[in-house]
């Protein structure tokens, strides 16, 4: 499957690259085309998520110090608290919860925006006792 990246400008969809323009030009006239639409992920926002996790890790309340052996366990729990997980039942009948991936090919920017907002809510409720505006302002100052 080939992808064509388009940007909406002044009410029109414009190819992002020369290759996108060539692929668009090769599409037959008067044919019906079906498109799957998603927003490309913002790498800076993705890095900001991991910076937020690092901030939580570095400032864990004392009562939680021994709860997470490493930052990956913290990430897994926060991801699942945000509702981004899957479950399965083992052959012994035990229910297991696993965090879903937040990789670029697993969720688009719209989904990531919703996920990130839930994560911020969870962090403020369970990990960092600060105001939302203060946290977001700090992150913008530190990580753009």
Secondary structure, 3 states (H helix, E strand, C coil): CCCCCEEEECCEEEECCHHHHHHHHHCCCCCCCCCCCCCCCCHHHHHHHHHHHHHHHHCCCHHHCCCCCCHHHHHHHHHHHCCCEEEEECCCCCEEEEECCCCCCCCCHHHHHHHHHHHHHHHHHHCCCCCHHHHHHHHHHHHC
